[in-house]
Amino acid sequence: MINVGESAPDFELLANNEKTVKLSDFHGKNVVLYFYPKDMTPGCTTQACDFRDRFEDFSSADTVVLGVSPDPISRHQKFVDTHGLPFLLLVDENHEVAEKYGVWTLKKNFGKEYMGIERSTFVIGKEGKIVKEWRKVKVKGHVDEALEFIKTNL
């Protein structure tokens, strides 16, 4: 588990554009790193489209948006193409990064227990430290809340 004020764990993951992305590539910019369970599902689609719709506002605030899920690259690219997502989706098939950030958790749904992504968002400041986190994110209004935090605090 990581906490606000700590250095964000660096990582290297493949993105939907088939290039390797490292968190450290974005040093000097703010980063919104959001973890979501699965491409093409209703909540995840709403969240991704909300980030898409506010993408220019995040860019104007010197902030990069990165989405992370265990989906494979082909599914990420289909998600990007279907919804016109202007930001990178990162492949964490082995959930190593999700574990580093403490968002790979036991979930319960319809009486079944399984391991999966707990919808979470981290704001990483220009120096690479976690400045804000949201866990167990409710999609409605979340992107606006994250943007407001960045505009007000960074």
FIMARZA-942357 format. One record per residue (C-alpha): x, y, z; residue number from 1. Coordinates in Angstrom, 2 decimals, padded with zeros to 5 digits. Layout:
FIMARZA-942357
- X_Y_Z_NUM
...
This chain:
FIMARZA-942357
- 000.00_000.00_000.00_1
- 001.27_003.47_-000.82_2
- 000.33_006.72_000.82_3
- 000.02_010.39_-000.06_4
- 003.42_012.06_000.20_5
- 005.36_008.97_-000.86_6
- 007.16_008.54_-004.16_7
- 004.93_006.90_-006.74_8
- 006.24_003.43_-007.61_9
- 007.81_003.59_-011.06_10
- 006.77_001.01_-013.61_11
- 007.21_000.03_-017.23_12
- 004.14_-001.18_-019.11_13
- 003.08_-001.67_-022.71_14
- 000.50_000.86_-023.92_15
- -002.29_000.51_-026.46_16
- 000.01_002.19_-029.04_17
- 002.40_-000.78_-028.65_18
- 005.09_001.40_-027.03_19
- 006.57_000.90_-023.61_20
- 005.68_003.60_-021.10_21
- 007.49_004.34_-017.84_22
- 005.99_006.55_-015.18_23
- 009.36_008.31_-014.94_24
- 008.91_009.40_-018.59_25
- 006.46_012.00_-017.25_26
- 008.69_013.55_-014.57_27
- 008.03_017.30_-014.62_28
- 004.33_016.84_-015.40_29
- 001.40_015.97_-013.19_30
- -000.01_012.50_-013.84_31
- -003.49_011.15_-013.24_32
- -002.99_007.40_-012.98_33
- -006.34_005.67_-012.86_34
- -006.90_001.96_-012.39_35
- -010.11_000.44_-013.70_36
- -011.41_-003.15_-013.86_37
- -012.21_-003.85_-017.53_38
- -012.45_-002.25_-020.95_39
- -015.88_-002.00_-022.59_40
- -017.90_-002.35_-019.40_41
- -020.48_000.32_-018.51_42
- -018.73_001.97_-015.54_43
- -015.29_001.83_-017.12_44
- -016.61_003.24_-020.40_45
- -018.32_006.12_-018.60_46
- -015.14_006.88_-016.67_47
- -012.92_006.74_-019.76_48
- -015.32_008.96_-021.71_49
- -015.42_011.44_-018.83_50
- -011.60_011.64_-018.94_51
- -011.83_011.99_-022.73_52
- -014.33_014.83_-022.47_53
- -012.11_016.74_-020.00_54
- -008.80_015.78_-021.63_55
- -008.02_019.30_-022.86_56
- -008.64_020.68_-019.37_57
- -006.17_018.18_-017.89_58
- -003.65_019.01_-020.63_59
- -004.05_022.73_-019.91_60
- -003.24_021.94_-016.27_61
- 000.04_020.27_-017.39_62
- -001.40_016.86_-016.52_63
- -001.10_013.53_-018.32_64
- -003.90_010.95_-018.01_65
- -002.98_007.24_-017.99_66
- -005.48_004.40_-017.60_67
- -004.40_000.97_-016.31_68
- -006.23_-002.35_-016.39_69
- -005.36_-006.03_-016.82_70
- -006.84_-006.09_-020.35_71
- -004.57_-007.09_-023.26_72
- -003.30_-004.57_-025.79_73
- -005.81_-005.56_-028.48_74
- -008.76_-004.90_-026.16_75
- -007.24_-001.58_-025.06_76
- -006.85_-000.48_-028.66_77
- -010.43_-001.46_-029.47_78
- -011.59_000.56_-026.43_79
- -009.54_003.57_-027.59_80
- -010.81_003.30_-031.17_81
- -014.46_002.76_-030.19_82
- -014.59_005.76_-027.85_83
- -011.96_008.10_-029.33_84
- -009.83_008.09_-026.20_85
- -006.94_010.58_-026.54_86
- -004.84_009.16_-023.69_87
- -002.85_005.96_-023.26_88
- -004.22_002.77_-021.74_89
- -001.57_000.60_-020.12_90
- -001.52_-003.21_-020.03_91
- -001.07_-004.70_-016.54_92
- -002.02_-008.29_-017.36_93
- -000.04_-009.73_-014.44_94
- -001.40_-006.99_-012.13_95
- 002.13_-006.20_-010.88_96
- 001.56_-002.44_-010.98_97
- -001.90_-002.76_-009.47_98
- -000.31_-004.68_-006.58_99
- 002.37_-001.99_-006.13_100
- -000.38_000.61_-005.80_101
- -002.49_-001.58_-003.52_102
- -005.48_-001.76_-005.86_103
- -005.43_-005.51_-006.64_104
- -007.96_-006.62_-004.05_105
- -010.47_-009.28_-003.10_106
- -013.81_-008.40_-004.64_107
- -017.28_-009.84_-004.12_108
- -019.98_-009.89_-006.76_109
- -023.19_-011.93_-006.74_110
- -021.82_-014.14_-003.97_111
- -018.54_-014.89_-005.77_112
- -015.15_-013.83_-004.45_113
- -012.31_-013.09_-006.82_114
- -009.24_-010.88_-007.15_115
- -009.53_-007.78_-009.30_116
- -008.90_-004.06_-009.67_117
- -010.43_-001.73_-007.11_118
- -011.32_001.37_-009.15_119
- -008.79_003.93_-007.89_120
- -007.15_007.15_-009.02_121
- -003.80_008.63_-008.03_122
- -002.57_012.14_-008.75_123
- 001.21_012.20_-009.00_124
- 002.89_015.58_-008.80_125
- 005.67_016.87_-011.03_126
- 008.36_015.53_-008.67_127
- 006.92_012.01_-008.73_128
- 005.18_011.97_-005.35_129
- 001.59_010.89_-004.70_130
- -000.34_014.07_-003.88_131
- -003.89_012.65_-003.85_132
- -005.59_009.28_-003.99_133
- -009.14_008.09_-004.35_134
- -009.98_004.43_-003.70_135
- -013.27_002.65_-004.33_136
- -014.08_005.38_-006.82_137
- -017.67_006.08_-007.74_138
- -017.62_007.08_-011.42_139
- -020.24_009.85_-011.37_140
- -018.51_013.20_-010.87_141
- -015.09_011.68_-010.18_142
- -013.24_013.12_-013.18_143
- -014.47_016.63_-012.36_144
- -013.36_016.15_-008.75_145
- -009.88_015.05_-009.87_146
- -009.58_017.99_-012.25_147
- -010.70_020.44_-009.58_148
- -008.11_019.04_-007.17_149
- -005.35_019.55_-009.75_150
- -006.45_023.07_-010.66_151
- -006.71_024.08_-007.00_152
- -003.62_022.37_-005.59_153
- -001.00_021.91_-008.32_154
